[in-house]
Structure formats: C-alpha cells, structure tokens
Amino acid sequence: MNVKGWVAIVTGGASGIGRETASRLAREGAKVAIVDLNIDGANKVAEEIRALGGEALALRTDITNLDEAHKMAKAVLDKFGQVDILANIAGGAFPSKMGSFAQSNRETWDLNINLNLFGTFNCTRAVVNHMMERKKGKIINIASVAGIVGQATTADYAAAKGGIIAFTKSMAKELAPYGINVNCVSPAMTGTERVRSMPKDFLQKQIDYIHLHRYGEPEEIANVVVFLASDEASFVTGANYVADGGITLSY
Ligand SMILES: NC(=O)c1ccc[n+]([C@@H]2O[C@H](COP(=O)([O-])OP(=O)(O)OC[C@H]3O[C@@H](n4cnc5c(N)ncnc54)[C@H](O)[C@@H]3O)[C@@H](O)[C@H]2O)c1
C-alpha cells in the first residue's frame, strides 16, 4: 500500500492494534511517530522499526490533554517536517469500572469520554491546521462495534465510540474541500494481550456471537487502518469500516 515517505502519527502505538499499525506503516515505507503514555513500550516499537531500517520517533503523550497533543504534533513536525497520516488508536474501556448504568457515576463517563472521544478530538485538533494548509491528510479513527450496536454494562464506552463515528463523518464533510480523508474503523473483539488475558469463559461467550467463530488479530485491524491511510483509499471518506468477523450481522 502506498504510504512511502509519508509521516504518520500513531496514538496507542506501544501495544495492541496501534503497535501493529505502526509496524505495518513502517514496513510500507512511512516514517512513524509512536505516541503513547507508555514510553517504554513506544521506545521498544520505535527500536524495532529502526532495526528494520525504518524511521521512528517515540513520544510520551497523554492524549486526553490538548496541550500535550499540541506539543506532540510540534515534536513530530520538528523531527519529520510534515504529518500526512493521523491514526487515532489509543483508547479502550475500563474493565474494572464496568457495570450497570443504574449504578454508574460520572467518574466512569469522564474516563471513557476523555480517553476515547476527547483523545481523538485533541490529536485531530493538533494536526488539522497543518493538514489543511498542505491540502493533504489521512485521519483514521478507531471506534468499536459497541459504538454501532451498543453494549450493556459499558454504555459510557459505547457512547464515546458512537461519538467517534459521528465525529468522523462530520470531519469528513468539513475537511473534504482540503483534500483530507477522514475514516473510521470499528473492530469487534481483537486478540490483543489485554483481551487474551481475559477469563476463557467470558472470551468464549463473545466468540459465540462472531460468525467467523474467532476474535480478530491486531494485524487484521491494522491492515484496514493502513489501507485507509494509503493512496489506494483515495476515494474513501466518511466511512466506518467494520472489521468484526460478522458480529454486527447478528444484531
Ligand atoms: N482489542 C479489542 O477487542 C478492541 C475492540 C474494539 C475496539 N478497540 C479499540 O481499539 C483501540 C486499541 O485497542 P487495543 O485493544 O489495541 O488496546 P491496548 O490496550 O492494547 O492499547 C492501547 C494503548 O493506548 C495507550 N493509552 C491509553 N491511554 C492513553 C492516553 N491517555 N494517552 C496516550 N496513550 C494512551 C496504552 O498505553 C496502550 O499502549 C482502542 O481505541 C480500543 O477501544 C479494541
């Protein structure tokens, strides 16, 4: 896929789907900024990319903080001179805080909205003017099937992810005149380290709903993100690519 020589920011690049996306973009010839709270993990991914002859920069950034997002974008511009791709991948639910809405409180809503929705907003805000000036850019956001069909016991996470889908479509409309494509990927359960460590019976219950009878692999989601980041997806904007083994067919 053609991303050769382009500069990509991958948030959440230290692990899971973000890590696979950063590695795949680098293998396709992009220079990659790995942005994560986990700087040790981000450094490790950057070292792996450099060991294969690629160019990478690791940055510790809390994406929930707009000032930090702006500093991150400046650091990438100082190092690489341009930003062509923003993959907003950092996010997630907070398993220890899951529970019925009737027992929920503002704290879990703040956590989910801050990380998933504001994290996506902050990093987009930090690069959008630069992309508009250059009349070039690819923004790929990660939502979830939870944002499409809803999810009991994590209404906060589902609402944040649904917000990302609406944000994606709105940005696609607003940024189309500037040659910027904005798309979204909605995975179902994906076999990251965090997911693999969940109780086996819980995992099996989820898999039972998936028509392909397995969870996705992080690289299978990364493949879709990299496609949307590439020249090959030049006529795709405002889309929500569902990579879910068919789970949403059941709803
Ligand atoms: N794994 C799944 O089953 C699944 C399913 C649907 C959607 N998703 C979405 O895919 C994305 C990636 O998920 P994953 O499973 O690869 O997660 P992961 O936990 O493996 O990786 C998330 C990364 O984000 C980083 N991060 C967390 N908070 C941050 C912050 N405030 N600032 C910067 N970095 C931060 C973490 O350090 C971690 O490296 C998330 O948005 C998640 O909601 C995952």
The ligand as an SDF file (V2000), in Angstrom:
LIG
                    3D

 44 48  0  0  0  0  0  0  0  0999 V2000
   -8.9930   -5.0250   21.4620 N   0  0  0  0  0  0  0  0  0  0  0  0
  -10.2970   -5.0150   21.2050 C   0  0  0  0  0  0  0  0  0  0  0  0
  -11.0030   -6.0170   21.3820 O   0  0  0  0  0  0  0  0  0  0  0  0
  -10.9540   -3.7710   20.6510 C   0  0  0  0  0  0  0  0  0  0  0  0
  -12.2400   -3.8650   20.1140 C   0  0  0  0  0  0  0  0  0  0  0  0
  -12.8520   -2.7320   19.6220 C   0  0  0  0  0  0  0  0  0  0  0  0
  -12.1870   -1.5180   19.6520 C   0  0  0  0  0  0  0  0  0  0  0  0
  -10.9390   -1.4630   20.1820 N   0  0  0  0  0  0  0  0  0  0  0  0
  -10.2830   -0.1440   20.1900 C   0  0  0  0  0  0  0  0  0  0  0  0
   -9.0310   -0.2620   19.5480 O   0  0  0  0  0  0  0  0  0  0  0  0
   -8.1200    0.6730   20.1070 C   0  0  0  0  0  0  0  0  0  0  0  0
   -6.8350   -0.0440   20.5100 C   0  0  0  0  0  0  0  0  0  0  0  0
   -7.1750   -1.0440   21.4320 O   0  0  0  0  0  0  0  0  0  0  0  0
   -6.1710   -2.1880   21.8630 P   0  0  0  0  0  0  0  0  0  0  0  0
   -7.0030   -3.3410   22.2340 O   0  0  0  0  0  0  0  0  0  0  0  0
   -5.0960   -2.3330   20.8740 O   0  0  0  0  0  0  0  0  0  0  0  0
   -5.6410   -1.5530   23.2260 O   0  0  0  0  0  0  0  0  0  0  0  0
   -4.3120   -1.7090   24.0410 P   0  0  0  0  0  0  0  0  0  0  0  0
   -4.7280   -1.5630   25.4670 O   0  0  0  0  0  0  0  0  0  0  0  0
   -3.5250   -2.9130   23.6450 O   0  0  0  0  0  0  0  0  0  0  0  0
   -3.5050   -0.4100   23.5830 O   0  0  0  0  0  0  0  0  0  0  0  0
   -3.9530    0.8560   23.9050 C   0  0  0  0  0  0  0  0  0  0  0  0
   -2.7390    1.7670   24.0060 C   0  0  0  0  0  0  0  0  0  0  0  0
   -3.1960    3.0850   24.2890 O   0  0  0  0  0  0  0  0  0  0  0  0
   -2.3340    3.6510   25.2620 C   0  0  0  0  0  0  0  0  0  0  0  0
   -3.0450    4.6860   26.0040 N   0  0  0  0  0  0  0  0  0  0  0  0
   -4.0250    4.5240   26.9240 C   0  0  0  0  0  0  0  0  0  0  0  0
   -4.3950    5.7070   27.4160 N   0  0  0  0  0  0  0  0  0  0  0  0
   -3.6470    6.6530   26.8040 C   0  0  0  0  0  0  0  0  0  0  0  0
   -3.5660    8.0620   26.8920 C   0  0  0  0  0  0  0  0  0  0  0  0
   -4.3510    8.7580   27.7350 N   0  0  0  0  0  0  0  0  0  0  0  0
   -2.6830    8.7090   26.1080 N   0  0  0  0  0  0  0  0  0  0  0  0
   -1.8680    8.0200   25.2570 C   0  0  0  0  0  0  0  0  0  0  0  0
   -1.9010    6.6760   25.1350 N   0  0  0  0  0  0  0  0  0  0  0  0
   -2.7790    6.0070   25.9010 C   0  0  0  0  0  0  0  0  0  0  0  0
   -1.9430    2.4870   26.1470 C   0  0  0  0  0  0  0  0  0  0  0  0
   -0.7640    2.7600   26.8690 O   0  0  0  0  0  0  0  0  0  0  0  0
   -1.7740    1.3710   25.1310 C   0  0  0  0  0  0  0  0  0  0  0  0
   -0.4510    1.3090   24.6380 O   0  0  0  0  0  0  0  0  0  0  0  0
   -8.8590    1.3360   21.2760 C   0  0  0  0  0  0  0  0  0  0  0  0
   -9.3810    2.5720   20.8470 O   0  0  0  0  0  0  0  0  0  0  0  0
   -9.9740    0.3570   21.5850 C   0  0  0  0  0  0  0  0  0  0  0  0
  -11.0900    0.9900   22.1720 O   0  0  0  0  0  0  0  0  0  0  0  0
  -10.2930   -2.5500   20.6850 C   0  0  0  0  0  0  0  0  0  0  0  0
  1  2  1  0
  2  3  2  0
  2  4  1  0
  4  5  1  0
  4 44  2  0
  5  6  2  0
  6  7  1  0
  7  8  2  0
  8  9  1  0
  8 44  1  0
  9 10  1  0
  9 42  1  0
 10 11  1  0
 11 12  1  0
 11 40  1  0
 12 13  1  0
 13 14  1  0
 14 15  2  0
 14 16  1  0
 14 17  1  0
 17 18  1  0
 18 19  2  0
 18 20  1  0
 18 21  1  0
 21 22  1  0
 22 23  1  0
 23 24  1  0
 23 38  1  0
 24 25  1  0
 25 26  1  0
 25 36  1  0
 26 27  1  0
 26 35  1  0
 27 28  2  0
 28 29  1  0
 29 30  1  0
 29 35  2  0
 30 31  1  0
 30 32  2  0
 32 33  1  0
 33 34  2  0
 34 35  1  0
 36 37  1  0
 36 38  1  0
 38 39  1  0
 40 41  1  0
 40 42  1  0
 42 43  1  0
M  CHG  2   8   1  16  -1
M  END
$$$$
